[in-house]
Amino acid sequence: MLRLTAGVLLLSLVAGSKCPDQQRCGDEQTCCQIHSGEFNCCPFHQGECCEDHLHCCPEGMLCEVKDSRCTNATHSLPWAERFPSEHSGLVNKPVLAVLCADGISECPVETSCCETADGRWGCCPMPRAVCCDDKVHCCPEDSVCDVNNAKCMSSTNHELPMWAKFPARQRAAWEDRKYSDVPCDDTSACPDGTTCCKDEQGAWSCCPLPQAVCCEDFIHCCPHGKKCNLAAQTCEDPSGSVPWLKKEPSRQIGEQKTPETKVSDVPCDDTSACPDGTTCCKDEQGAWSCCPLPQAVCCEDFIHCCPHGKKCNLAAQTCEDPSGSVPWLKKEPSRPIGEQKTPETKVSDVPCDDTSACPDGTTCCKDEQGAWSCCPLPQAVCCEDFIHCCPHGKKCNLAAQTCEDPSGSVPWLKKEPSRPIGEQKTPETKVSDVPCDDTSACPDGTTCCKDEQGAWSCCPLPQAVCCEDFIHCCPHGKKCNLAAQTCEDPSGSVPWLKKEPSRPIGEQKTPETKVSDVPCDDTSACPDGTTCCKDEQGAWSCCPLPQAVCCEDFIHCCPHGKKCNLAAQTCEDPSGSVPWLKKEPSRPIGEQKTPETKVSDVPCDDTSACPDGTTCCKDEQGAWSCCPLPQAVCCEDFIHCCPHGKKCNLAAQTCEDPSGSVPWLKKEPSRPIQDNNVSEDSVVPCNETVACADGTTCCKTQEGGWSCCPLPQAVCCEDFIHCCPNGKKCNLAAQTCEDPSGSVPWLKKEPSRPIRDKNVPDTKVSEVPCDDTTACPDETTCCKTEEGQWSCCPLPQAVCCEDFIHCCPHGTKCNLAAQTCDDPSGSVSWLKKEPSRPIMDKNVPDTKVSEVPCDDTTACPDETTCCKTEEGQWSCCPLPQAVCCEDFIHCCPHGTKCNLAAQTCDDPSGSVSWLKKEPSRPTARATQNTSTNAVSVKCDPHVSCPDHTTCCFMKKSQKWGCCPLDQATCCADGENCCPKGYTCRDQQCVKSSWIKFDSVSFASVRDSANPQIHTDIDCGGGFTCKDSETCCRMSASSWGCCPFPKAVCCSDMLHCCPAGYTCDESGSCTSAMGFYPDVFFSRKKRARAV
């Protein structure tokens, strides 16, 4: 890292518009003092004034005078030259800069202008930067912004930090040389350093670059020498690509106004014209529209156009030539010339028949109803779907929805309605209608097909094939593929078509009752060509297929000869599978009504029954529900059921047997039989006041009350929330119920209900007292909290975990690292403790005599340990006699060792997660202010060093000096010192053993009387670190302090390594000698704000 010299600290820096000598700089500039005592202006907001009194750097960067550059941890830029403040009498000299698009804001050379969230401009501290969409950050060239994860991804897939922009400088009035505006024509001009470009309306706009390339889209532009890539929205040359720029409106010259009417308008005909520099093209209605390009190519879709010399590619929606492709453009409406109006009727309309016509340049095509519609192409090909059309000479590809010929394919077009000729009306009845029967007919050129109700519908194709789903149809000679929803023959497949309703012939009406209806029973029938199937309620529904197969789910059906696959929701046979169909309700026969009560109902007990063809199953409350299958298997979750002979797989939510698996079904509520009520005699009593429903099990809750597990003789889980079937074991970690045969999901318990008029007592004699004032519910365990208060573990005789938050079942051990409870048989999830409650009217004392005093003014709660923080204050580790970790943030249980690299606490038996310390609190009778209490290390009765340093005797001066390390090793040379545990050897600090060798750089001993011991390093942006530390970025706008001098800042902006080491992705610091476990990432603390 760079080290800022002391001279920088003597420079004056004042942000704002008014300098101390009453001279002025811009609002977004910084006043910097020069040798004479006057002030000049740095073109950056809160800029860094360099010690040469001539240059400055952006906020967050440091001046490197030797190299004439501005630097920080990751970037280096040329420094900027200051300029005179206003009224100084010095010669005004413009500062070389990058002019932003507004013509007023500018950034230093080798930076990039980026728009900010408030619509202003900021500077990204690198050339050719990528401006991020959040309008706050930017990324280096050849990378992309990942705003969600706050990082930049390079083209080689490396992560880079995002950069914050600093405000752009506002140009002073004397710098805005308007006389050098770039004239576009006699009426419009663009600012100096920009380029005039035409917009879509033929007016002038300004590209914020000198000698720029105007892009063909009339909106964007590119730097000189680059080529517009409309597809990628970039500017490209052999060196690479950069984002393109958006043009700004031009401004009028003087008082001249742009004429509203231009003599150079391009006339389309006698009534319509387009602006100069555009091209007249016909639209779909035969009217004129304007392509915003001169001598453009009008595309066949009547909507878009392409530059001169290019070819429209309708499929790719691009304009192509041998040099490549660009996006096409959309045309704009033309405008009338003078007072002339476009005639509403054109003599050149294309007549379809005596009553209908289409505009000139279009083609008449029949629609699905047999009426005329207009294809917006001359001599077009009408497609077989009666909706689309293709250009002359091309063939409709219904499957791909394109128009094809040997040269390639283009998208097809949609037809428009035709219009009547004069006052003639299209006849409502056509002699050529296709009769379906005596009462219904379809339009000419269509085919009659039956629908699901047995009525007639019309397929919009002649001699069409009616598909088996009663909804779709296919062209003549093709076969319906219900699975793919296509029409197929050896030449390929095309999409199928949907049928339309038929229409009555004359005044005849379709009879309401059909002799050919399929009777289901004496009261219900289905239409001809359908099949009667039972539904979930035992009523009849109609499958829209003749002799169909009724599926076991009581909802769907399959064609004759196929088998229902409930899992795949398809109908299968050896030839393949097709989608299944949904059944429709049946209808009563004549005036008969379906009886409300069926003799064949399945009685569940004396009060409840299920419909015929269903099975009675208990629900979670012990009431009856109905499985929509006969002789079904009731699943253990009390919600679902399976077909007869299958087994419920609760984990997969399926029904299985050797032949395979099918989805399970959800049960429906049963219905009461007449006025019978459910008897209360069948409830399971939990105690004298509370009971659960029959077929359930009483289980205790966390509060000591009762809840009901919806299983008979169930196993109550230790979390007091769930339960498992009889004979299974609760696995709290996996949230399942297990036995040797496998695992199933566990169930959630429901509240119990009072028995008749008895009330649950509010106070329980069997509460577990924690002390004289606090108690926990029965079957729980009292545990201490971090504050020394009591909380309740929802388990009897539980083990209280060392984190003061969780607990484990009796006989298990808390594993803080895995957050589980372990014993030789395995591990289960740990539980969170609940607050305890006062006993009757007793109050918990606010002050505890057993607090652990840290010093005379600060204390921690009982059963905690006092540990120092980074600032030298006290914090509390929530463990008794704990080990305070070296990062001043975490701590470990007594007898373990802090592993900073793994962030764990280790001992020979294994490792556990470390804990975070909490702030300490002042003692009640403390009279001293800890914030002003200066802590120091005594060297002798007369000399002391600051806290967290070490006294070392200096040989040269024969005086005490201060080593900037806590409990350091003083070297024999009397000048240097090493961290604790290291020895001084060969100008380095060394720690060695038989398996490894580790070294770090010396730290210098300072004179105890020298005030420089407190000198801070200016990181920039108002942040400082101690001179024994290193400034490292924590974000694009903030700094942190690494507790090593001349340290290496890691790319994650969280950690750092000692000098001579590199940051490893595994969370370690490595050197050329290999990986050492004792050299670990050091976590940075946040730098102090100045």
Secondary structure, 3 states (H helix, E strand, C coil): CCCCCHHHHHCCEEECCECCCCCECCCCCEEEECCCCCEEEECCCCCEECCCCCEEECCCCEEEHHHCEEECCCCEEECEECEECECCCCCCCCCCEEECCCCCEEEECCCEEEECCCCCEEEECCCCCEECCCCCEEECCCEEEECCCCEEEECCCCEEECEECEECEECCHHHCCHHHCEECCCCEEECCCCEEEECCCCCEEEECCCCCEECCCCCEEECCCCEEECCCCEEEECCEEEECEECEECEECCCCCCCCCCCCCEECCCCEEECCCCEEEECCCCCEEEECCCCCEECCCCCEEECCCCEEECCCCEEEECCEEEECEECEECEECCCCCCCCCCCCCEECCCCEEECCCCEEEECCCCCEEEECCCCCEECCCCCEEECCCCEEECCCCEEEECCEEEECEECEECEECCCCCCCCCCCCCEECCCCEEECCCCEEEECCCCCEEEECCCCCEECCCCCEEECCCCEEECCCCEEEECCEEEECEECEECEECCCCCCCCCCCCCEECCCCEEECCCCEEEECCCCCEEEECCCCCEECCCCCEEECCCCEEECCCCEEEECCEEEECEECEECEECCCCCCCCCCCCCEECCCCEEECCCCEEEECCCCCEEEECCCCCEECCCCCEEECCCCEEECCCCEEEECCEEEECEECEECEECCCCCCCHHHCEECCCCEEECCCCEEEECCCCCEEEECCCCCEECCCCCEEECCCCEEECCCCEEEECCEEEECEECEECEECCCCCCCCCCCCCEECCCCEEECCCCEEEECCCCCEEEECCCCCEECCCCCEEECCCCEEECCCCEEEECCEEEECEECEECEECCCCCCCCCCCCCEECCCCEEECCCCEEEECCCCCEEEECCCCCEECCCCCEEECCCCEEECCCCEEEECCEEEECEECEECEECCCCCCCCCCCCCEEECCCCCEEECCCEEEEECCCCEEEEECCCCCEECCCCCEEECCCCEEECCEEEEECCCCEEEEECEECEECCCHHHHCEEEEECCEEEECCCEEEECCCCCEEEECCCCCEECCCCCEEECCCCEECCCCEEEECCEEEEEEECEECEECEEC
